[in-house]
Structures are given as C-alpha cells and as structure tokens.
Amino acid sequence: MNDPRPLLLIDDDAVFAAVLARALGARGFAVDTATDGARALALAREKQPDYAVLDLKLGAENGLALIPELLALRPDLRILLLTGYASIATAVEAIKRGAHDYLAKPVDADQVVGALLGDGNSEVERAVPGHAPPLKRLEWEHIQRVLAECEGNISEAARRLGLHRRTLQRKLAKRPVREAHD
C-alpha cells in the first residue's frame, strides 16, 4: 500500500476538523490538525506536509495571512482554502497569496481531495460565468472585496462603503446568495 500523503488541516471548528480529518485519513492522507496560526506553523515546520487545508476564518485570525507564512516554510505546499463566506474577492486574494485552490463550505471529503489533487472540480477551475449573478450576490462580493482591501478592518470597510459599522456587520452575518448550478 502507498504511504499516506502528509496533510495539515487548519480549522478552528474542532468538530468539522475531526470529521474531515477522519474522512481524509480514510482517503490516504496522514492528517495533522491545528486550530490557530501558531500551531499550524509549528506543525508545518515539524511535519513538513505536502498538502494544507486552511479555513479562511480562524477565530480572530484571517487564514489568508497564513498562506505566505506556510509557503515560506514549505514552498511546494499545495494549499486549499475553505470558507463559509465565499466571494470572488477572497478567491482571487487567496490565489494571489499562493493558495492552489478555493472551495466554499459546506464541502465533503471527496471535493477536498479533488481540489487538492487537481481534478478540475473546484470553485476556481469551474468559475466560468454562464449568466449575471443576482444583485445581492454582487453586493456581497463587493463588500468582500472592500473588506479584503481593508485587511478585515470592519470599521475602515464600512467607512469606504459609506455604511454604518453595525449595518456592515449585519450584512456580513448573513450568508451570501447561493448561485444555482446547472
């Protein structure tokens, strides 16, 4: 049997991480988990993984900021960014920072494996617009783009968007509009 492929799973949701780690283990990966950036960097130094699955929001930390740090330790690390707050802006920013792929939660282990191994079934590889997205989706993506430009600073993003900070926080608490897949 083949040696398991070393993978680092970084997510602050312990239940999700445990379930995904078990499922990835059954698919041939040797999974180590971290719930924050410091632990993730320590494990990356120690274990030298070939793959990383990284959540966008790690409590108060931003997973995007962790991408270059992980790549500095392991330049050929294949990073998959997961998020429950999907937007084009965060996908583009993740790829610019060095992530190989990006998936919106909820995901299953087969989708994660496909994205890690590059089977053409990920969000980035499927991002061919067939029609104009709904207005609420465009608003969500614009907010995410401005928030990314402000490095997650909600007060500054609200100022740039001409919104009250609490209004922006309410908009961010809502899930983005899902697009229908053919």
Salt bridges, closest charged atoms under 4 A:
ASP11 OD2 - LYS105 NZ 3.00
ASP32 OD1 - LYS47 NZ 3.96
ASP50 OD1 - ARG74 NH2 2.77
ASP55 OD1 - LYS105 NZ 3.37
ASP76 OD1 - ARG74 NH1 3.61
GLU93 OE2 - ARG97 NE 2.76
ASP110 OD1 - ARG27 NE 2.73
GLU123 OE2 - ARG126 NH2 2.94
GLU139 OE2 - LYS171 NZ 2.88
GLU141 OE2 - ARG137 NE 3.00
GLU149 OE1 - ARG160 NH1 3.85
GLU156 OE2 - ARG159 NH2 2.50
GLU156 OE2 - ARG160 NE 2.95
GLU179 OE2 - ARG137 NE 3.48
